[in-house]
């Protein structure tokens, strides 16, 4: 079937999204994009309860073969449903109650029809058998697929990364972030002379007659699809325990054997201080049942739940660089801290639609600031978050188009963090701010959410009117501009914004080296200003992420 191309106005998409996405031009999407990103009745008719993914990774020809069991609860009466598996992977059969079910494909969507009506509230299951060669990731983890590399000794070093593209790039699944499976058994078969590490806790290792070993890992908590992972290589493994808020938390470390001597002290320097900081700010680590694992991977890193993938070459900063330009980011390992921060934002709470991915990346990017603050002081944290602004382009909104599996601008990382930091200034009470961060993780614990839900929660808990603030920073490309004039001791000022009626307070220098809170709107206002402040040295308080413009 030829791809049917059609144009979707973003303003039409918002009927399915949480709030209107404004200020975005037309984008062209395909029928395949809609099948991937839209919640249709063929997807909402069933709620996933349990998966058993049982797959053999064939290293010689870079293929896989196996099955996945879908156990579900019907949310309505139905006879037909959709699951997802990339078209380059072959479905051998779909089995229901011992018999094969008919199925059809449309791009990467698969439809199956049951012999009788599945009644609302009933629990049922089916199993998909499949095989094939998943795509090889060209630039992991930013594009999805398998990664086949070698360690320094020439041994296989193999993994997968699939955020954005989707888990259906390598296994059959209901590939939509809104429905996380409640628990999962991950059975990965790999050559017997290699180790394999996945999410959750290892239940057993079973020798197979073909020279492979099946590693059975059980995830006792909800998990989003793209977090499901495997790492295959020659590993060293050691354990530790962290005395956390919810009791002893098991720590498991898996580095390549050849790197274990450097890995141990390197990871020791960051992991427990990171957990202490994040439990303080965000609440208890969300996966005590499954533990915390840090696993060396053949790519830079990913937030694979309870099995964080690490590939930062045991360097401080981001591959030895400080993204803030302050030097503060060279005090800790960026990948250890950032990817672990996703255990709270991205894994504990997951956006229902990829368009709201800023909830993952903005808050996790701000976790770097909070870790810097926890270990180096509040001024250091402020300097770090201000420093990462140089990576913001402000060319596209950081919320993407809904229902087509489209994330927003990469600005969601540093711009999202600076939006949160700006809101922290508006709250002006760090205990209340910390309570809000912890509250988000408690109220939406192990849930999927929309941006609107989190925005409304922050506004309600802070007691502030933030709707226009969120709209400007999230749904438009530009940040607020404070236009000002100074004449005869009088400061005139107003906001220039896309959002009409924008009225965010901001601190400015009405006196030299002293900041005062003013309340600009889109209309001109005036305030008295000290004679020492001129058009050239007037400024906004740096912790507010805004621009200024001299008026005519």
C-alpha positions as CSV (number, residue, x, y, z in Angstrom):
1,X,0.0,0.0,0.0
2,X,1.3,3.4,-0.9
3,X,1.9,5.8,1.9
4,X,-1.0,8.2,2.2
5,X,0.4,11.7,2.8
6,X,-1.7,14.3,4.4
7,X,-1.2,17.6,6.2
8,X,-2.3,18.1,9.8
9,X,-2.7,21.5,11.2
10,X,-1.3,21.4,14.7
11,X,-4.3,23.3,16.0
12,X,-6.5,20.4,14.8
13,X,-4.3,17.9,16.7
14,X,-4.9,19.5,20.0
15,X,-8.3,18.0,20.3
16,X,-6.5,14.8,21.2
17,X,-3.8,16.6,23.2
18,X,-4.0,18.1,26.6
19,X,-3.7,21.8,25.6
20,X,-3.5,23.9,22.5
21,X,-0.1,23.9,20.9
22,X,0.3,27.4,19.5
23,X,2.7,29.2,17.2
24,X,3.6,26.2,15.1
25,X,3.4,26.1,11.3
26,X,1.8,23.3,9.3
27,X,3.6,20.0,9.4
28,X,3.2,17.0,7.1
29,X,2.7,13.6,8.6
30,X,1.9,10.2,7.2
31,X,-0.7,7.6,7.8
32,X,2.1,5.6,9.4
33,X,2.8,8.4,11.8
34,X,-0.8,8.5,12.9
35,X,-1.0,4.7,13.4
36,X,2.1,5.0,15.6
37,X,1.1,8.0,17.6
38,X,-2.7,8.0,17.8
39,X,-4.8,6.4,20.5
40,X,-7.6,4.7,18.5
41,X,-10.3,2.4,19.9
42,X,-8.2,-0.5,18.5
43,X,-5.6,0.5,21.1
44,X,-7.7,1.8,24.0
45,X,-9.9,-1.4,24.0
46,X,-7.3,-3.3,26.0
47,X,-5.1,-2.4,28.9
48,X,-1.7,-4.2,29.1
49,X,-1.1,-6.1,32.3
50,X,1.9,-8.3,31.7
51,X,4.4,-9.2,28.9
52,X,6.7,-12.2,28.6
53,X,9.3,-11.3,26.0
54,X,11.3,-14.4,25.2
55,X,14.0,-13.6,22.5
56,X,17.2,-15.1,21.3
57,X,19.8,-12.6,20.0
58,X,21.7,-14.2,17.2
59,X,25.0,-12.4,17.1
60,X,26.3,-14.1,13.9
61,X,23.7,-12.7,11.5
62,X,22.5,-9.8,13.8
63,X,19.0,-11.2,14.0
64,X,16.6,-12.2,16.7
65,X,13.8,-14.8,17.0
66,X,11.3,-15.5,19.7
67,X,7.9,-14.5,21.1
68,X,6.0,-12.0,23.3
69,X,3.0,-12.9,25.3
70,X,0.4,-10.1,25.8
71,X,-1.8,-10.4,28.9
72,X,-4.5,-7.8,29.0
73,X,-7.8,-6.6,30.5
74,X,-10.5,-5.6,28.1
75,X,-11.7,-2.0,28.7
76,X,-14.7,-2.5,26.4
77,X,-16.3,-5.2,24.2
78,X,-14.2,-5.8,21.1
79,X,-13.2,-8.4,18.5
80,X,-10.2,-6.6,16.9
81,X,-7.2,-4.8,18.3
82,X,-3.9,-3.2,17.2
83,X,-0.4,-4.0,18.3
84,X,2.9,-2.8,16.8
85,X,5.9,-4.4,15.1
86,X,8.1,-2.9,12.5
87,X,7.3,-4.3,9.1
88,X,10.9,-5.5,8.4
89,X,10.3,-8.1,11.2
90,X,8.4,-11.2,10.2
91,X,5.4,-12.4,12.2
92,X,5.4,-16.2,12.2
93,X,2.1,-16.6,13.9
94,X,-0.3,-15.2,16.5
95,X,-1.6,-17.8,18.9
96,X,-4.8,-17.5,21.0
97,X,-6.0,-20.4,23.1
98,X,-3.9,-22.8,21.1
99,X,-5.1,-21.7,17.7
100,X,-3.6,-19.2,15.2
101,X,-5.4,-15.9,14.8
102,X,-5.7,-14.1,11.5
103,X,-3.8,-10.8,11.3
104,X,-3.2,-8.0,8.8
105,X,-0.5,-5.3,8.6
106,X,-0.6,-1.6,7.8
107,X,2.9,-0.2,7.9
108,X,4.2,-1.0,11.4
109,X,0.7,-1.6,12.8
110,X,-0.7,-5.2,13.1
111,X,-4.4,-6.0,13.5
112,X,-5.7,-9.2,14.9
113,X,-9.3,-10.5,15.0
114,X,-10.5,-12.8,17.7
115,X,-13.0,-15.6,17.0
116,X,-15.5,-14.2,19.5
117,X,-16.1,-10.9,21.4
118,X,-13.7,-10.2,24.2
119,X,-16.0,-8.8,26.9
120,X,-15.3,-5.7,28.9
121,X,-13.5,-6.4,32.2
122,X,-12.3,-9.9,31.1
123,X,-8.7,-10.9,31.3
124,X,-7.1,-12.6,28.3
125,X,-3.9,-13.2,26.4
126,X,-2.3,-14.0,23.1
127,X,1.3,-14.6,22.0
128,X,3.1,-13.3,18.9
129,X,5.9,-15.4,17.4
130,X,8.3,-13.5,15.2
131,X,11.9,-13.2,13.8
132,X,14.1,-11.0,11.6
133,X,16.8,-8.4,11.5
134,X,16.1,-5.2,13.5
135,X,17.7,-2.0,12.0
136,X,21.2,-1.2,13.2
137,X,21.3,2.2,14.9
138,X,23.5,4.6,13.0
139,X,23.9,7.1,15.8
140,X,22.7,5.5,19.1
141,X,21.0,6.4,21.3
142,X,19.5,9.2,19.2
143,X,18.3,6.9,16.5
144,X,16.8,3.5,17.3
145,X,18.0,0.0,16.7
146,X,20.5,-2.6,17.7
147,X,24.1,-1.8,18.5
148,X,26.8,-4.4,17.6
149,X,30.2,-3.5,18.8
150,X,33.3,-5.2,20.2
151,X,35.2,-4.5,23.4
152,X,38.9,-3.9,23.5
153,X,39.5,-7.6,23.6
154,X,37.4,-8.3,20.5
155,X,34.5,-9.7,22.5
156,X,30.9,-8.9,21.4
157,X,29.3,-5.9,23.1
158,X,25.7,-5.6,22.0
159,X,22.6,-3.6,23.1
160,X,19.6,-1.7,21.9
161,X,18.3,1.8,22.1
162,X,14.9,2.8,20.8
163,X,13.4,5.9,22.5
164,X,11.3,7.9,20.1
165,X,11.4,5.4,17.3
166,X,9.7,2.8,19.6
167,X,10.2,-0.6,21.1
168,X,8.3,-2.1,18.2
169,X,11.6,-1.7,16.3
170,X,12.7,-5.0,17.9
171,X,9.7,-6.6,19.7
172,X,5.9,-6.8,19.3
173,X,4.2,-4.6,21.8
174,X,1.4,-2.0,22.2
175,X,3.8,0.8,21.3
176,X,2.2,3.8,22.9
177,X,3.5,5.6,26.0
178,X,0.1,6.0,27.5
179,X,-0.2,2.3,28.5
180,X,2.6,0.9,30.6
181,X,2.6,-2.8,31.3
182,X,2.2,-3.5,35.0
183,X,5.0,-6.1,35.2
184,X,7.1,-8.1,32.8
185,X,9.3,-11.1,32.4
186,X,12.3,-10.5,30.0
187,X,13.9,-13.6,28.8
188,X,17.0,-12.9,26.6
189,X,19.1,-15.8,25.2
190,X,22.7,-15.0,24.4
191,X,25.9,-17.0,23.7
192,X,26.8,-19.0,26.9
193,X,30.3,-17.4,27.2
194,X,28.7,-13.9,27.5
195,X,26.7,-12.1,30.2
196,X,23.4,-10.5,29.6
197,X,21.8,-7.7,31.7
198,X,18.2,-6.5,31.5
199,X,15.7,-4.5,33.6
200,X,14.5,-5.8,37.0
201,X,15.9,-8.7,39.0
202,X,17.5,-11.8,37.6
203,X,15.4,-14.9,38.4
204,X,17.3,-17.6,36.6
205,X,19.8,-18.5,33.9
206,X,18.9,-21.6,31.9
207,X,21.4,-23.4,29.7
208,X,20.1,-24.1,26.2
209,X,21.1,-27.0,23.9
210,X,22.3,-24.7,21.2
211,X,25.1,-23.2,23.2
212,X,23.1,-20.2,24.4
213,X,21.9,-19.2,27.9
214,X,18.5,-17.8,28.6
215,X,18.6,-15.0,31.2
216,X,15.2,-14.4,32.9
217,X,14.7,-11.0,34.4
218,X,11.5,-10.0,36.2
219,X,10.3,-6.4,36.4
220,X,7.9,-6.1,39.3
221,X,6.8,-2.5,38.5
222,X,5.2,-0.7,35.6
223,X,7.7,0.0,32.8
224,X,7.4,2.0,29.6
225,X,8.3,0.1,26.3
226,X,11.4,2.0,25.3
227,X,13.0,1.3,28.6
228,X,13.0,-2.4,28.1
229,X,16.6,-3.3,27.2
230,X,19.4,-5.8,27.1
231,X,23.2,-5.5,27.3
232,X,25.4,-8.4,26.2
233,X,29.1,-8.6,26.8
234,X,31.8,-9.9,29.1
235,X,30.9,-8.1,32.4
236,X,32.3,-7.7,35.9
237,X,29.5,-7.5,38.5
238,X,29.6,-6.1,42.0
239,X,26.9,-5.0,44.5
240,X,26.3,-2.5,47.2
241,X,23.4,-1.1,49.3
242,X,22.2,2.4,49.8
243,X,20.3,3.4,52.9
244,X,17.4,5.1,51.3
245,X,14.1,6.7,52.3
246,X,12.3,3.4,51.8
247,X,15.0,1.3,53.4
248,X,17.9,-0.6,51.9
249,X,18.1,-0.2,48.2
250,X,20.2,-2.7,46.3
251,X,22.8,-1.4,43.9
252,X,24.2,-3.5,41.1
253,X,27.1,-2.4,38.9
254,X,27.9,-4.1,35.6
255,X,31.0,-2.8,33.7
256,X,33.0,-4.6,31.1
257,X,35.6,-6.7,32.8
258,X,38.4,-4.8,31.1
259,X,37.0,-1.5,32.6
260,X,36.1,-2.7,36.1
261,X,39.3,-1.2,37.8
262,X,38.4,2.3,36.6
263,X,34.6,1.8,36.8
264,X,34.4,1.0,40.5
265,X,35.9,4.3,41.9
266,X,34.4,6.4,39.2
267,X,30.8,5.2,39.8
268,X,31.4,5.2,43.6
269,X,32.1,8.9,43.5
270,X,28.6,9.8,42.1
271,X,26.0,7.1,42.7
272,X,25.3,7.4,46.4
273,X,25.5,11.3,46.4
274,X,23.2,11.3,43.4
275,X,20.7,9.0,45.1
276,X,20.8,11.2,48.3
277,X,20.2,14.3,46.3
278,X,17.4,13.0,44.2
279,X,15.6,11.3,47.1
280,X,15.8,14.7,48.9
281,X,14.4,16.7,46.0
282,X,12.1,14.1,44.3
283,X,11.1,11.6,46.9
284,X,12.1,7.9,47.3
285,X,13.7,6.1,44.4
286,X,10.7,4.7,42.5
287,X,11.9,1.1,42.0
288,X,12.9,-0.4,45.3
289,X,11.4,-3.8,44.2
290,X,13.6,-3.9,41.1
291,X,16.7,-2.2,42.6
292,X,19.1,0.2,40.9
293,X,21.5,-1.0,38.3
294,X,24.2,0.9,36.3
295,X,25.3,-1.0,33.2
296,X,28.0,-0.2,30.8
297,X,26.6,0.0,27.3
298,X,28.0,0.3,23.7
299,X,26.4,3.8,23.3
300,X,26.4,7.0,25.3
301,X,23.6,6.2,27.7
302,X,19.9,5.8,28.2
303,X,17.4,5.8,31.1
304,X,16.6,2.1,30.9
305,X,14.5,1.7,34.1
306,X,16.3,-0.1,36.9
307,X,19.2,-0.8,34.4
308,X,20.5,2.6,33.5
309,X,22.7,2.3,30.4
310,X,26.1,4.1,30.7
311,X,28.7,4.9,28.0
312,X,30.4,8.1,29.1
313,X,33.9,6.5,29.0
314,X,34.3,7.0,32.7
315,X,34.9,10.7,32.3
316,X,33.6,13.7,34.3
317,X,31.2,15.9,32.5
318,X,29.6,15.0,29.1
319,X,32.4,13.0,27.5
320,X,34.8,15.2,29.3
321,X,33.0,18.5,28.5
322,X,31.0,20.8,30.7
323,X,27.8,21.8,29.0
324,X,27.3,24.8,31.3
325,X,30.7,26.3,30.5
326,X,31.2,27.0,34.1
327,X,33.5,24.1,35.1
328,X,30.9,23.0,37.6
329,X,29.8,20.1,35.3
330,X,33.2,18.6,35.4
331,X,32.8,17.7,39.1
332,X,30.5,14.8,38.2
333,X,29.7,12.3,35.5
334,X,26.9,13.7,33.3
335,X,25.5,10.4,32.1
336,X,25.4,8.8,35.6
337,X,23.5,11.7,37.0
338,X,21.3,12.7,34.1
339,X,20.2,9.2,33.1
340,X,19.6,8.2,36.7
341,X,17.5,11.4,37.1
342,X,15.1,9.9,34.6
343,X,14.2,7.2,37.1
344,X,11.9,9.8,38.5
345,X,11.1,11.9,35.5
346,X,10.5,9.8,32.4
347,X,10.3,6.4,34.2
348,X,8.3,7.0,37.3
349,X,6.1,9.5,35.6
350,X,5.9,9.1,31.8
351,X,4.3,11.4,29.3
352,X,1.2,9.9,27.6
353,X,2.3,11.4,24.2
354,X,5.8,11.9,23.0
355,X,4.9,15.5,22.3
356,X,5.1,16.1,26.0
357,X,8.6,14.7,26.3
358,X,9.8,17.9,27.9
359,X,8.3,16.4,31.1
360,X,11.1,13.8,30.9
361,X,14.0,16.0,29.7
362,X,13.3,19.4,31.2
363,X,12.9,18.1,34.8
364,X,15.8,15.6,34.4
365,X,18.0,18.4,33.0
366,X,17.1,20.4,36.1
367,X,18.1,17.4,38.2
368,X,21.7,18.2,37.1
369,X,21.2,21.7,38.6
370,X,19.8,20.2,41.9
371,X,22.6,17.7,42.1
372,X,25.1,20.5,41.6
373,X,23.3,22.5,44.3
374,X,23.3,19.5,46.7
375,X,27.0,18.9,46.3
376,X,28.5,22.4,45.6
377,X,26.0,24.9,47.0
378,X,23.0,26.9,45.8
379,X,25.1,29.5,44.0
380,X,26.8,26.8,42.0
381,X,23.5,25.3,41.0
382,X,22.3,28.7,39.8
383,X,25.5,29.2,37.8
384,X,25.1,25.8,36.2
385,X,21.5,26.3,35.0
386,X,22.2,29.8,33.8
387,X,25.3,28.4,32.0
388,X,23.3,25.8,30.0
389,X,21.2,28.5,28.4
390,X,23.9,28.9,25.7
391,X,22.6,25.6,24.3
392,X,19.1,27.0,23.7
393,X,18.1,28.0,20.2
394,X,14.5,29.2,20.7
395,X,13.6,28.3,17.1
396,X,10.8,25.8,17.7
397,X,8.4,25.1,20.6
398,X,9.5,22.4,23.0
399,X,6.1,20.7,22.9
400,X,5.6,18.7,19.7
401,X,2.6,17.7,17.6
402,X,0.2,15.3,19.3
403,X,-0.9,11.9,18.1
404,X,1.9,11.4,15.5
405,X,4.8,10.3,17.8
406,X,6.5,13.7,17.4
407,X,8.7,15.2,20.1
408,X,9.3,18.9,20.3
409,X,12.5,20.9,20.0
410,X,15.7,19.7,21.6
411,X,15.5,22.9,23.6
412,X,13.3,20.8,25.9
413,X,16.5,19.9,27.8
414,X,18.0,23.3,28.8
415,X,15.0,25.4,28.2
416,X,12.8,23.1,30.1
417,X,15.2,23.3,33.0
418,X,15.3,27.1,32.9
419,X,11.5,27.2,32.8
420,X,11.4,25.2,36.0
421,X,14.2,27.3,37.5
422,X,12.2,30.5,36.7
423,X,9.1,29.0,38.3
424,X,11.2,28.3,41.3
425,X,12.0,32.0,41.5
426,X,8.3,32.9,41.3
427,X,7.4,30.4,44.1
428,X,10.3,32.0,46.1
429,X,10.1,29.3,48.7
430,X,12.5,26.4,48.3
431,X,10.7,24.1,50.7
432,X,7.4,24.6,48.9
433,X,9.3,24.1,45.6
434,X,10.8,20.8,46.9
435,X,7.4,19.8,48.1
436,X,6.0,20.3,44.6
437,X,8.7,18.2,43.0
438,X,8.2,15.4,45.5
439,X,4.4,15.8,45.1
440,X,4.6,15.3,41.4
441,X,6.4,12.0,41.9
442,X,3.9,10.9,44.6
443,X,0.6,11.9,43.0
444,X,1.6,10.5,39.6
445,X,3.7,7.6,41.0
446,X,4.1,4.9,38.4
447,X,1.6,6.7,36.1
448,X,1.5,8.3,32.6
449,X,0.6,12.0,32.5
450,X,0.0,14.9,30.2
451,X,1.9,18.2,30.3
452,X,-1.4,19.9,31.2
453,X,-1.8,17.7,34.3
454,X,1.7,18.5,35.6
455,X,1.3,22.2,34.7
456,X,-2.0,22.4,36.6
457,X,-0.6,20.5,39.6
458,X,2.3,23.0,39.9
459,X,0.0,26.0,39.6
460,X,-2.4,24.7,42.2
461,X,0.3,23.7,44.7
462,X,2.2,26.9,44.2
463,X,-0.9,29.1,44.4
464,X,0.3,31.0,41.3
465,X,-1.4,31.8,38.0
466,X,1.0,30.0,35.6
467,X,-1.0,29.1,32.6
468,X,0.3,32.0,30.4
469,X,3.9,31.3,31.6
470,X,3.7,27.6,30.5
471,X,2.0,28.6,27.2
472,X,4.8,31.1,26.3
473,X,7.7,28.8,27.2
474,X,6.3,25.5,26.1
475,X,4.0,26.3,23.1
476,X,5.9,29.1,21.4
477,X,9.5,29.3,20.3
478,X,10.5,32.6,21.9
479,X,10.9,33.5,25.5
480,X,9.4,36.7,27.1
481,X,11.1,40.0,26.2
482,X,11.0,42.8,28.8
483,X,11.0,46.1,26.8
484,X,12.1,49.1,28.9
485,X,12.8,52.8,28.8
486,X,14.3,55.0,31.5
487,X,13.6,58.8,31.5
488,X,14.1,61.2,34.4
489,X,14.1,58.6,37.1
490,X,11.1,56.7,35.7
491,X,11.3,53.2,34.4
492,X,8.7,52.3,31.7
493,X,8.3,48.6,31.0
494,X,6.2,45.9,29.3
495,X,6.3,42.3,28.1
496,X,6.6,41.5,24.5
497,X,5.1,38.0,24.1
498,X,3.2,35.7,21.8
499,X,0.7,35.0,24.6
500,X,-1.7,37.8,25.1
501,X,-2.2,39.0,28.6
502,X,1.2,37.7,29.7
503,X,1.7,39.0,33.3
504,X,4.6,37.1,34.8
505,X,6.4,38.9,37.7
506,X,10.1,39.4,37.3
507,X,12.9,40.9,39.5
508,X,14.8,43.9,38.0
509,X,17.4,46.4,39.2
510,X,15.5,49.4,40.3
511,X,18.6,50.1,42.4
512,X,22.2,49.3,41.7
513,X,23.0,45.7,42.8
514,X,19.5,45.2,44.3
515,X,16.6,43.5,42.6
516,X,12.9,44.3,43.1
517,X,9.9,42.3,42.0
518,X,7.8,44.1,39.4
519,X,4.6,42.9,37.7
520,X,4.8,43.8,34.0
521,X,2.0,43.1,31.5
522,X,1.7,43.6,27.7
523,X,0.8,47.2,28.5
524,X,3.3,49.9,29.5
525,X,3.7,50.4,33.2
526,X,6.1,52.7,35.2
527,X,8.1,52.6,38.4
528,X,10.5,54.9,40.1
529,X,14.1,53.9,39.5
530,X,17.4,55.0,41.2
531,X,19.5,57.5,39.4
532,X,22.4,55.0,39.4
533,X,20.5,52.7,37.0
534,X,20.8,53.6,33.4
535,X,19.5,52.2,30.1
536,X,22.9,50.4,29.8
537,X,23.2,48.9,33.3
538,X,19.5,48.0,33.9
539,X,19.0,44.3,34.1
540,X,16.7,41.5,35.1
541,X,17.7,39.1,37.9
542,X,19.7,36.4,36.1
543,X,17.8,33.5,37.6
544,X,14.7,34.6,35.6
545,X,15.1,33.2,32.0
546,X,13.9,36.2,30.0
547,X,15.3,38.6,27.5
548,X,15.4,42.4,27.6
549,X,15.1,45.0,24.9
550,X,15.7,48.8,25.0
551,X,12.6,50.7,24.0
552,X,12.6,53.5,21.5
